[in-house]
Amino acid sequence: MRTTTVRLATVEDAEAIATLVHSAYRGDESRQGWTTEADLLGGQRTDEAMVRDLIAGPSTEVLVGHAPQAPEALLACCLLEHRGESAYLGMFAVHPGLQGRGVGRAMLAAAEDHASGDWGAARLELTVLNRRPELIAWYERRGFTLTGEEHEFPYGDERFGIPRHDDLVLLAMAKPIGRPENADVTASRRA
């Protein structure tokens, strides 16, 4: 397992984050890893301006993972959005050449720690494309469950990509984080 140090992103990281996210999900480089969406979506996944806005947002933070000796070389990243008692995880990306080596697990653990420790969040939420069963399974192995909630894919908004299928849906997943008693809070919200 590779050692990963996680820190808050700065606006100076925006270009490198946009490049990392694109490389993990779109284009030929993404095919080196297992998280590629290249057969489902073309175009961009995000851009530098969008990342800058997220870094500067009042309820969002972007975390970046890097090797301890090379803070400028990004290995992974994710977005966290504070939503009261919950936090939303998005823009989760690991460099394609490093996927399957523990970097993603380390990044996810850091995101959970940040959301529960710094924000007091009791639940971590995310969305996954319905045509990504292997990614859904990866999150399930990390304690997430499908909530049954679905969101429309933003067709027509090329900032999020150019769909190659007309049946894309975003499936909501969630898991309790932080204190053990949070499992009861999550279960009661679903009832």
N, CA and C atoms as a LAMMPS dump frame, in Angstrom:
ITEM: TIMESTEP
0
ITEM: NUMBER OF ATOMS
573
ITEM: BOX BOUNDS ff ff ff
-5.0000000000000000e+02 5.0000000000000000e+02
-5.0000000000000000e+02 5.0000000000000000e+02
-5.0000000000000000e+02 5.0000000000000000e+02
ITEM: ATOMS id mol type element x y z
1 1 1 N 0.84 -1.182 0
2 1 2 C 0 0 0
3 1 3 C 0.883 1.243 0
4 2 1 N 0.517 2.184 -0.821
5 2 2 C 1.268 3.416 -0.961
6 2 3 C 0.898 4.387 0.163
7 3 1 N 1.87 5.092 0.706
8 3 2 C 1.606 6.099 1.723
9 3 3 C 1.078 7.359 1.046
10 4 1 N -0.034 7.846 1.548
11 4 2 C -0.659 9.036 0.984
12 4 3 C -0.876 10.049 2.089
13 5 1 N -0.43 11.278 1.871
14 5 2 C -0.677 12.387 2.774
15 5 3 C -1.814 13.204 2.177
16 6 1 N -2.764 13.613 3.012
17 6 2 C -3.929 14.352 2.524
18 6 3 C -3.92 15.746 3.132
19 7 1 N -4.232 16.731 2.296
20 7 2 C -4.309 18.122 2.739
21 7 3 C -5.461 18.81 2.027
22 8 1 N -5.836 20 2.526
23 8 2 C -6.831 20.812 1.838
24 8 3 C -6.207 21.407 0.583
25 9 1 N -6.962 21.41 -0.494
26 9 2 C -6.49 22.005 -1.737
27 9 3 C -6.506 23.522 -1.64
28 10 1 N -5.651 24.152 -2.419
29 10 2 C -5.644 25.606 -2.568
30 10 3 C -5.976 25.912 -4.023
31 11 1 N -6.266 27.173 -4.305
32 11 2 C -6.59 27.534 -5.69
33 11 3 C -5.428 27.238 -6.641
34 12 1 N -4.208 27.204 -6.105
35 12 2 C -3.052 26.87 -6.939
36 12 3 C -3.095 25.416 -7.417
37 13 1 N -3.879 24.574 -6.748
38 13 2 C -4.02 23.167 -7.136
39 13 3 C -5.095 22.943 -8.199
40 14 1 N -5.889 23.955 -8.521
41 14 2 C -7.082 23.767 -9.36
42 14 3 C -6.769 23.113 -10.705
43 15 1 N -5.754 23.572 -11.397
44 15 2 C -5.44 22.994 -12.707
45 15 3 C -5.031 21.524 -12.574
46 16 1 N -4.186 21.219 -11.603
47 16 2 C -3.736 19.842 -11.406
48 16 3 C -4.902 18.935 -11.003
49 17 1 N -5.846 19.441 -10.215
50 17 2 C -7.014 18.657 -9.82
51 17 3 C -7.88 18.361 -11.033
52 18 1 N -8.154 19.373 -11.845
53 18 2 C -8.969 19.164 -13.053
54 18 3 C -8.318 18.132 -13.966
55 19 1 N -7.013 18.202 -14.112
56 19 2 C -6.282 17.239 -14.945
57 19 3 C -6.377 15.839 -14.354
58 20 1 N -6.206 15.714 -13.048
59 20 2 C -6.293 14.421 -12.374
60 20 3 C -7.678 13.803 -12.547
61 21 1 N -8.721 14.58 -12.316
62 21 2 C -10.088 14.07 -12.425
63 21 3 C -10.358 13.604 -13.852
64 22 1 N -9.953 14.404 -14.82
65 22 2 C -10.155 14.015 -16.222
66 22 3 C -9.408 12.718 -16.534
67 23 1 N -8.179 12.601 -16.062
68 23 2 C -7.369 11.413 -16.362
69 23 3 C -7.953 10.151 -15.731
70 24 1 N -8.658 10.287 -14.62
71 24 2 C -9.232 9.121 -13.949
72 24 3 C -10.528 8.649 -14.599
73 25 1 N -11.227 9.534 -15.318
74 25 2 C -12.557 9.191 -15.812
75 25 3 C -12.756 9.301 -17.32
76 26 1 N -12.016 10.136 -17.996
77 26 2 C -12.28 10.394 -19.409
78 26 3 C -11.016 10.241 -20.241
79 27 1 N -11.197 9.99 -21.51
80 27 2 C -10.073 9.927 -22.441
81 27 3 C -9.28 8.634 -22.324
82 28 1 N -8.271 8.52 -23.169
83 28 2 C -7.468 7.297 -23.248
84 28 3 C -6.707 6.987 -21.97
85 29 1 N -6.179 8.012 -21.297
86 29 2 C -5.419 7.752 -20.064
87 29 3 C -6.28 7.066 -19.011
88 30 1 N -7.565 7.393 -18.976
89 30 2 C -8.456 6.799 -17.973
90 30 3 C -8.582 5.291 -18.151
91 31 1 N -8.344 4.784 -19.33
92 31 2 C -8.471 3.345 -19.594
93 31 3 C -7.363 2.534 -18.92
94 32 1 N -6.325 3.201 -18.4
95 32 2 C -5.284 2.513 -17.635
96 32 3 C -5.806 2.049 -16.279
97 33 1 N -6.823 2.711 -15.777
98 33 2 C -7.412 2.376 -14.481
99 33 3 C -8.782 1.754 -14.675
100 34 1 N -9.421 1.399 -13.582
101 34 2 C -10.732 0.757 -13.677
102 34 3 C -11.892 1.728 -13.47
103 35 1 N -11.625 3 -13.203
104 35 2 C -12.696 3.963 -12.96
105 35 3 C -13.142 4.707 -14.21
106 36 1 N -12.624 4.341 -15.366
107 36 2 C -12.95 5.059 -16.591
108 36 3 C -14.454 5.113 -16.872
109 37 1 N -14.882 6.251 -17.363
110 37 2 C -16.241 6.442 -17.862
111 37 3 C -16.208 6.713 -19.363
112 38 1 N -15.063 6.484 -19.984
113 38 2 C -14.857 6.865 -21.383
114 38 3 C -15.864 6.245 -22.333
115 39 1 N -16.385 5.065 -22.025
116 39 2 C -17.389 4.447 -22.892
117 39 3 C -18.791 4.987 -22.628
118 40 1 N -18.969 5.674 -21.515
119 40 2 C -20.269 6.214 -21.152
120 40 3 C -20.408 7.697 -21.462
121 41 1 N -19.294 8.431 -21.303
122 41 2 C -19.318 9.887 -21.448
123 41 3 C -18.051 10.374 -22.139
124 42 1 N -18.213 11.352 -23.005
125 42 2 C -17.065 12.033 -23.592
126 42 3 C -16.984 13.426 -23.015
127 43 1 N -16.055 14.214 -23.525
128 43 2 C -15.914 15.586 -23.053
129 43 3 C -15.249 15.652 -21.699
130 44 1 N -15.451 16.766 -21.012
131 44 2 C -14.772 16.987 -19.733
132 44 3 C -15.566 16.427 -18.566
133 45 1 N -14.877 16.169 -17.496
134 45 2 C -15.519 15.785 -16.224
135 45 3 C -15.629 17.021 -15.338
136 46 1 N -14.622 17.868 -15.401
137 46 2 C -14.631 19.139 -14.688
138 46 3 C -13.597 20.027 -15.367
139 47 1 N -13.519 21.265 -14.969
140 47 2 C -12.479 22.145 -15.511
141 47 3 C -11.912 22.995 -14.384
142 48 1 N -10.843 23.704 -14.694
143 48 2 C -10.134 24.479 -13.672
144 48 3 C -11.033 25.509 -12.996
145 49 1 N -11.882 26.187 -13.77
146 49 2 C -12.766 27.206 -13.19
147 49 3 C -13.756 26.586 -12.205
148 50 1 N -14.308 25.424 -12.551
149 50 2 C -15.244 24.745 -11.647
150 50 3 C -14.531 24.341 -10.36
151 51 1 N -13.311 23.841 -10.488
152 51 2 C -12.554 23.425 -9.303
153 51 3 C -12.225 24.632 -8.43
154 52 1 N -11.839 25.737 -9.044
155 52 2 C -11.551 26.952 -8.262
156 52 3 C -12.781 27.381 -7.467
157 53 1 N -13.961 27.325 -8.104
158 53 2 C -15.201 27.696 -7.418
159 53 3 C -15.472 26.767 -6.233
160 54 1 N -15.209 25.473 -6.413
161 54 2 C -15.429 24.516 -5.324
162 54 3 C -14.465 24.765 -4.169
163 55 1 N -13.219 25.054 -4.48
164 55 2 C -12.226 25.319 -3.427
165 55 3 C -12.608 26.57 -2.631
166 56 1 N -13.147 27.568 -3.324
167 56 2 C -13.503 28.831 -2.674
168 56 3 C -14.901 28.823 -2.07
169 57 1 N -15.67 27.777 -2.308
170 57 2 C -17.054 27.728 -1.849
171 57 3 C -17.184 27.767 -0.334
172 58 1 N -18.273 28.35 0.166
173 58 2 C -18.453 28.469 1.617
174 58 3 C -18.772 27.147 2.315
175 59 1 N -19.331 26.17 1.6
176 59 2 C -19.69 24.902 2.246
177 59 3 C -19 23.706 1.581
178 60 1 N -17.965 23.991 0.779
179 60 2 C -17.241 22.914 0.106
180 60 3 C -15.749 23.005 0.4
181 61 1 N -15.136 21.838 0.425
182 61 2 C -13.68 21.756 0.544
183 61 3 C -13.209 20.655 -0.385
184 62 1 N -12.054 20.85 -0.964
185 62 2 C -11.454 19.841 -1.824
186 62 3 C -10.21 19.324 -1.111
187 63 1 N -10.126 18.019 -0.996
188 63 2 C -8.96 17.374 -0.401
189 63 3 C -8.102 16.788 -1.503
190 64 1 N -6.787 16.85 -1.334
191 64 2 C -5.866 16.239 -2.288
192 64 3 C -4.927 15.303 -1.548
193 65 1 N -4.609 14.196 -2.197
194 65 2 C -3.671 13.237 -1.657
195 65 3 C -2.395 13.266 -2.471
196 66 1 N -1.276 13.173 -1.783
197 66 2 C 0.024 13.207 -2.45
198 66 3 C 1.002 12.358 -1.649
199 67 1 N 2.11 12.012 -2.27
200 67 2 C 3.169 11.314 -1.542
201 67 3 C 3.777 12.31 -0.553
202 68 1 N 4.176 11.872 0.626
203 68 2 C 4.694 12.803 1.64
204 68 3 C 5.846 13.671 1.147
205 69 1 N 6.695 13.135 0.304
206 69 2 C 7.855 13.892 -0.165
207 69 3 C 7.573 14.734 -1.411
208 70 1 N 6.351 14.649 -1.972
209 70 2 C 6.05 15.385 -3.206
210 70 3 C 4.649 15.989 -3.151
211 71 1 N 4.438 17.048 -2.346
212 71 2 C 3.097 17.609 -2.199
213 71 3 C 2.522 18.212 -3.477
214 72 1 N 3.35 18.489 -4.462
215 72 2 C 2.863 19.078 -5.711
216 72 3 C 2.362 18.029 -6.7
217 73 1 N 2.728 16.766 -6.513
218 73 2 C 2.318 15.687 -7.418
219 73 3 C 1.084 15.003 -6.837
220 74 1 N -0.082 15.313 -7.38
221 74 2 C -1.33 14.807 -6.819
222 74 3 C -1.588 13.363 -7.236
223 75 1 N -1.928 12.536 -6.244
224 75 2 C -2.252 11.132 -6.464
225 75 3 C -3.759 10.919 -6.483
226 76 1 N -4.484 11.732 -5.72
227 76 2 C -5.927 11.554 -5.567
228 76 3 C -6.553 12.868 -5.113
229 77 1 N -7.866 12.939 -5.242
230 77 2 C -8.585 14.12 -4.763
231 77 3 C -10.042 13.759 -4.515
232 78 1 N -10.726 14.622 -3.789
233 78 2 C -12.174 14.501 -3.632
234 78 3 C -12.742 15.838 -3.172
235 79 1 N -14.011 15.987 -3.437
236 79 2 C -14.787 17.138 -2.988
237 79 3 C -15.613 16.704 -1.797
238 80 1 N -15.692 17.542 -0.797
239 80 2 C -16.623 17.354 0.307
240 80 3 C -17.518 18.584 0.384
241 81 1 N -18.818 18.345 0.476
242 81 2 C -19.775 19.432 0.639
243 81 3 C -20.507 19.224 1.956
244 82 1 N -20.472 20.239 2.803
245 82 2 C -21.12 20.177 4.111
246 82 3 C -22.612 20.389 3.925
247 83 1 N -23.398 19.418 4.366
248 83 2 C -24.857 19.483 4.245
249 83 3 C -25.504 19.21 5.6
250 84 1 N -25.188 20.036 6.562
251 84 2 C -25.751 19.857 7.895
252 84 3 C -25.166 18.636 8.574
253 85 1 N -26.016 17.665 8.894
254 85 2 C -25.553 16.45 9.553
255 85 3 C -24.926 15.465 8.573
256 86 1 N -24.972 15.778 7.299
257 86 2 C -24.39 14.924 6.265
258 86 3 C -23.296 15.667 5.525
259 87 1 N -22.506 14.907 4.82
260 87 2 C -21.506 15.473 3.907
261 87 3 C -21.634 14.724 2.592
262 88 1 N -21.472 15.443 1.494
263 88 2 C -21.524 14.83 0.169
264 88 3 C -20.101 14.672 -0.349
265 89 1 N -19.797 13.491 -0.859
266 89 2 C -18.495 13.188 -1.445
267 89 3 C -18.65 13.175 -2.958
268 90 1 N -17.815 13.943 -3.635
269 90 2 C -17.849 13.973 -5.091
270 90 3 C -16.457 14.169 -5.643
271 91 1 N -16.356 14.159 -6.962
272 91 2 C -15.091 14.406 -7.654
273 91 3 C -13.964 13.529 -7.1
274 92 1 N -14.325 12.328 -6.674
275 92 2 C -13.377 11.393 -6.086
276 92 3 C -12.576 10.752 -7.207
277 93 1 N -11.272 10.982 -7.217
278 93 2 C -10.433 10.493 -8.313
279 93 3 C -9.072 10.052 -7.794
280 94 1 N -8.571 8.966 -8.388
281 94 2 C -7.229 8.461 -8.125
282 94 3 C -6.527 8.347 -9.465
283 95 1 N -5.275 8.755 -9.513
284 95 2 C -4.498 8.666 -10.751
285 95 3 C -4.633 7.246 -11.322
286 96 1 N -4.921 7.093 -12.631
287 96 2 C -5.162 5.764 -13.21
288 96 3 C -4.047 4.752 -12.955
289 97 1 N -2.805 5.174 -12.968
290 97 2 C -1.689 4.267 -12.755
291 97 3 C -1.531 3.809 -11.318
292 98 1 N -2.282 4.419 -10.392
293 98 2 C -2.173 4.076 -8.972
294 98 3 C -3.422 3.389 -8.426
295 99 1 N -4.413 3.186 -9.279
296 99 2 C -5.648 2.554 -8.823
297 99 3 C -5.379 1.1 -8.44
298 100 1 N -6.059 0.661 -7.395
299 100 2 C -5.893 -0.703 -6.912
300 100 3 C -4.723 -0.885 -5.961
301 101 1 N -4.128 0.214 -5.51
302 101 2 C -2.957 0.147 -4.623
303 101 3 C -3.201 0.754 -3.248
304 102 1 N -4.448 0.99 -2.9
305 102 2 C -4.763 1.507 -1.577
306 102 3 C -4.874 3.018 -1.489
307 103 1 N -4.562 3.738 -2.549
308 103 2 C -4.636 5.201 -2.51
309 103 3 C -6.082 5.653 -2.343
310 104 1 N -7.002 5.026 -3.066
311 104 2 C -8.411 5.391 -2.953
312 104 3 C -8.969 5.122 -1.565
313 105 1 N -8.622 3.977 -0.994
314 105 2 C -9.083 3.665 0.364
315 105 3 C -8.547 4.692 1.359
316 106 1 N -7.286 5.082 1.215
317 106 2 C -6.697 6.082 2.109
318 106 3 C -7.386 7.433 1.942
319 107 1 N -7.679 7.794 0.698
320 107 2 C -8.34 9.072 0.434
321 107 3 C -9.751 9.074 1.012
322 108 1 N -10.472 7.977 0.828
323 108 2 C -11.826 7.882 1.357
324 108 3 C -11.814 7.956 2.887
325 109 1 N -10.882 7.281 3.524
326 109 2 C -10.767 7.34 4.987
327 109 3 C -10.494 8.767 5.46
328 110 1 N -9.623 9.479 4.756
329 110 2 C -9.326 10.873 5.117
330 110 3 C -10.561 11.747 4.947
331 111 1 N -11.332 11.51 3.89
332 111 2 C -12.553 12.286 3.664
333 111 3 C -13.563 12.031 4.777
334 112 1 N -13.729 10.769 5.166
335 112 2 C -14.637 10.43 6.259
336 112 3 C -14.191 11.095 7.559
337 113 1 N -12.9 11.014 7.849
338 113 2 C -12.364 11.638 9.068
339 113 3 C -12.598 13.14 9.071
340 114 1 N -12.375 13.778 7.928
341 114 2 C -12.556 15.226 7.826
342 114 3 C -14.031 15.595 8.03
343 115 1 N -14.915 14.885 7.339
344 115 2 C -16.34 15.203 7.426
345 115 3 C -16.889 14.986 8.828
346 116 1 N -16.485 13.896 9.473
347 116 2 C -17.004 13.639 10.822
348 116 3 C -16.265 14.452 11.874
349 117 1 N -14.948 14.54 11.762
350 117 2 C -14.152 15.236 12.771
351 117 3 C -14.263 16.742 12.719
352 118 1 N -14.179 17.319 11.515
353 118 2 C -14.205 18.775 11.38
354 118 3 C -15.618 19.344 11.291
355 119 1 N -16.535 18.593 10.694
356 119 2 C -17.892 19.098 10.49
357 119 3 C -18.916 18.434 11.396
358 120 1 N -18.551 17.344 12.041
359 120 2 C -19.509 16.621 12.86
360 120 3 C -20.551 15.864 12.049
361 121 1 N -20.264 15.612 10.782
362 121 2 C -21.21 14.892 9.925
363 121 3 C -21.382 13.46 10.42
364 122 1 N -22.616 12.981 10.394
365 122 2 C -22.936 11.624 10.826
366 122 3 C -23.117 10.675 9.643
367 123 1 N -23.115 11.234 8.43
368 123 2 C -23.413 10.431 7.24
369 123 3 C -22.643 10.999 6.054
370 124 1 N -22.113 10.106 5.231
371 124 2 C -21.43 10.495 4.002
372 124 3 C -22.273 10.003 2.84
373 125 1 N -22.568 10.909 1.899
374 125 2 C -23.42 10.602 0.752
375 125 3 C -22.632 10.794 -0.538
376 126 1 N -23.037 10.079 -1.579
377 126 2 C -22.433 10.235 -2.898
378 126 3 C -23.414 9.74 -3.946
379 127 1 N -23.096 9.978 -5.214
380 127 2 C -23.884 9.425 -6.317
381 127 3 C -22.947 8.716 -7.282
382 128 1 N -23.471 7.658 -7.905
383 128 2 C -22.712 6.845 -8.847
384 128 3 C -23.596 6.608 -10.066
385 129 1 N -22.995 6.632 -11.252
386 129 2 C -23.745 6.328 -12.467
387 129 3 C -24.311 4.91 -12.408
388 130 1 N -25.536 4.751 -12.833
389 130 2 C -26.199 3.449 -12.817
390 130 3 C -25.475 2.401 -13.669
391 131 1 N -24.702 2.801 -14.639
392 131 2 C -23.995 1.857 -15.51
393 131 3 C -22.595 1.525 -14.98
394 132 1 N -22.341 1.758 -13.699
395 132 2 C -21.037 1.493 -13.088
396 132 3 C -21.161 0.474 -11.953
397 133 1 N -21.597 -0.759 -12.245
398 133 2 C -21.784 -1.743 -11.17
399 133 3 C -20.499 -2.052 -10.398
400 134 1 N -19.349 -2.011 -11.054
401 134 2 C -18.093 -2.282 -10.358
402 134 3 C -17.748 -1.18 -9.364
403 135 1 N -18.118 0.053 -9.677
404 135 2 C -17.877 1.163 -8.759
405 135 3 C -18.871 1.112 -7.589
406 136 1 N -20.116 0.779 -7.889
407 136 2 C -21.106 0.597 -6.823
408 136 3 C -20.616 -0.484 -5.864
409 137 1 N -20.118 -1.589 -6.409
410 137 2 C -19.618 -2.691 -5.572
411 137 3 C -18.429 -2.24 -4.72
412 138 1 N -17.534 -1.405 -5.282
413 138 2 C -16.384 -0.909 -4.518
414 138 3 C -16.862 -0.106 -3.317
415 139 1 N -17.836 0.79 -3.539
416 139 2 C -18.36 1.581 -2.42
417 139 3 C -19.105 0.704 -1.418
418 140 1 N -19.809 -0.306 -1.887
419 140 2 C -20.494 -1.213 -0.954
420 140 3 C -19.484 -1.933 -0.059
421 141 1 N -18.348 -2.318 -0.611
422 141 2 C -17.317 -2.961 0.208
423 141 3 C -16.754 -2.007 1.252
424 142 1 N -16.954 -0.722 1.073
425 142 2 C -16.485 0.28 2.031
426 142 3 C -17.605 0.777 2.935
427 143 1 N -18.724 0.069 2.96
428 143 2 C -19.792 0.378 3.899
429 143 3 C -20.939 1.215 3.367
430 144 1 N -20.906 1.638 2.115
431 144 2 C -22.004 2.412 1.532
432 144 3 C -23.129 1.475 1.107
433 145 1 N -24.354 1.99 1.14
434 145 2 C -25.498 1.247 0.622
435 145 3 C -26.291 2.153 -0.31
436 146 1 N -26.943 1.546 -1.283
437 146 2 C -27.832 2.287 -2.163
438 146 3 C -29.035 2.742 -1.349
439 147 1 N -29.425 3.999 -1.498
440 147 2 C -30.538 4.529 -0.708
441 147 3 C -31.875 4.359 -1.409
442 148 1 N -31.867 4.044 -2.701
443 148 2 C -33.096 3.979 -3.479
444 148 3 C -33.418 5.299 -4.169
445 149 1 N -32.691 6.337 -3.797
446 149 2 C -32.902 7.656 -4.407
447 149 3 C -32.141 7.735 -5.727
448 150 1 N -32.771 8.312 -6.749
449 150 2 C -32.145 8.488 -8.058
450 150 3 C -32.226 9.955 -8.455
451 151 1 N -31.196 10.396 -9.193
452 151 2 C -31.15 11.772 -9.693
453 151 3 C -30.932 11.723 -11.201
454 152 1 N -31.562 12.625 -11.905
455 152 2 C -31.384 12.683 -13.354
456 152 3 C -29.957 13.091 -13.681
457 153 1 N -29.387 12.474 -14.719
458 153 2 C -28.091 12.923 -15.207
459 153 3 C -28.31 14.282 -15.872
460 154 1 N -27.359 15.223 -15.731
461 154 2 C -27.553 16.567 -16.306
462 154 3 C -27.339 16.592 -17.826
463 155 1 N -28.241 15.917 -18.555
464 155 2 C -28.184 15.934 -20.021
465 155 3 C -28.276 17.374 -20.509
466 156 1 N -27.496 17.698 -21.512
467 156 2 C -27.511 19.036 -22.086
468 156 3 C -26.526 19.993 -21.441
469 157 1 N -25.916 19.614 -20.332
470 157 2 C -24.926 20.458 -19.678
471 157 3 C -23.547 19.831 -19.911
472 158 1 N -22.892 20.245 -20.971
473 158 2 C -21.63 19.641 -21.379
474 158 3 C -20.483 19.89 -20.402
475 159 1 N -20.71 20.724 -19.372
476 159 2 C -19.681 20.886 -18.343
477 159 3 C -19.419 19.566 -17.633
478 160 1 N -20.416 18.667 -17.649
479 160 2 C -20.3 17.374 -16.959
480 160 3 C -20.096 16.21 -17.917
481 161 1 N -19.934 16.516 -19.199
482 161 2 C -19.661 15.471 -20.171
483 161 3 C -20.714 15.369 -21.247
484 162 1 N -20.362 14.619 -22.27
485 162 2 C -21.251 14.38 -23.399
486 162 3 C -21.671 12.909 -23.332
487 163 1 N -22.932 12.656 -22.968
488 163 2 C -23.388 11.278 -22.788
489 163 3 C -23.35 10.472 -24.084
490 164 1 N -22.96 9.214 -23.95
491 164 2 C -22.966 8.281 -25.068
492 164 3 C -24.124 7.294 -24.944
493 165 1 N -24.942 7.465 -23.904
494 165 2 C -26.121 6.628 -23.655
495 165 3 C -27.253 7.541 -23.208
496 166 1 N -28.478 7.13 -23.474
497 166 2 C -29.621 7.964 -23.096
498 166 3 C -30.323 7.479 -21.829
499 167 1 N -29.691 6.542 -21.109
500 167 2 C -30.33 5.993 -19.913
501 167 3 C -29.504 6.21 -18.648
502 168 1 N -28.664 7.227 -18.631
503 168 2 C -27.817 7.464 -17.463
504 168 3 C -28.63 8.07 -16.315
505 169 1 N -28.422 7.517 -15.143
506 169 2 C -29.073 7.98 -13.92
507 169 3 C -28.011 7.967 -12.826
508 170 1 N -28.091 8.904 -11.91
509 170 2 C -27.196 8.939 -10.758
510 170 3 C -27.896 8.282 -9.577
511 171 1 N -27.284 7.222 -9.054
512 171 2 C -27.839 6.491 -7.917
513 171 3 C -27.202 6.988 -6.632
514 172 1 N -28.015 7.273 -5.641
515 172 2 C -27.525 7.774 -4.359
516 172 3 C -27.075 6.614 -3.483
517 173 1 N -25.946 6.829 -2.798
518 173 2 C -25.419 5.879 -1.824
519 173 3 C -25.062 6.663 -0.571
520 174 1 N -25.055 5.983 0.582
521 174 2 C -24.714 6.659 1.838
522 174 3 C -24.164 5.644 2.829
523 175 1 N -23.428 6.167 3.813
524 175 2 C -22.948 5.344 4.92
525 175 3 C -22.83 6.208 6.164
526 176 1 N -23.04 5.606 7.331
527 176 2 C -22.818 6.341 8.567
528 176 3 C -21.318 6.507 8.788
529 177 1 N -20.94 7.639 9.345
530 177 2 C -19.529 7.893 9.65
531 177 3 C -19.417 8.464 11.053
532 178 1 N -18.205 8.497 11.557
533 178 2 C -17.966 9.094 12.87
534 178 3 C -18.273 8.142 13.993
535 179 1 N -19.091 8.574 14.896
536 179 2 C -19.402 7.793 16.1
537 179 3 C -20.244 6.563 15.766
538 180 1 N -20.081 5.465 16.502
539 180 2 C -20.855 4.245 16.26
540 180 3 C -22.362 4.461 16.332
541 181 1 N -22.814 5.374 17.165
542 181 2 C -24.257 5.6 17.278
543 181 3 C -24.853 6.204 16.008
544 182 1 N -24.016 6.69 15.082
545 182 2 C -24.517 7.252 13.841
546 182 3 C -25.225 6.211 12.982
547 183 1 N -24.924 4.948 13.145
548 183 2 C -25.602 3.895 12.386
549 183 3 C -27.1 3.927 12.691
550 184 1 N -27.484 4.174 13.968
551 184 2 C -28.893 4.25 14.333
552 184 3 C -29.551 5.484 13.732
553 185 1 N -28.823 6.611 13.673
554 185 2 C -29.358 7.838 13.086
555 185 3 C -29.649 7.616 11.612
556 186 1 N -28.728 6.991 10.885
557 186 2 C -28.927 6.747 9.454
558 186 3 C -30.108 5.824 9.225
559 187 1 N -30.209 4.757 9.994
560 187 2 C -31.295 3.803 9.822
561 187 3 C -32.645 4.473 10.081
562 188 1 N -32.725 5.351 11.085
563 188 2 C -33.994 5.98 11.404
564 188 3 C -34.419 6.968 10.325
565 189 1 N -33.483 7.562 9.625
566 189 2 C -33.831 8.5 8.553
567 189 3 C -34.438 7.779 7.358
568 190 1 N -34.046 6.532 7.132
569 190 2 C -34.567 5.785 5.99
570 190 3 C -35.981 5.277 6.258
571 191 1 N -36.368 5.161 7.494
572 191 2 C -37.673 4.583 7.828
573 191 3 C -38.809 5.518 7.486
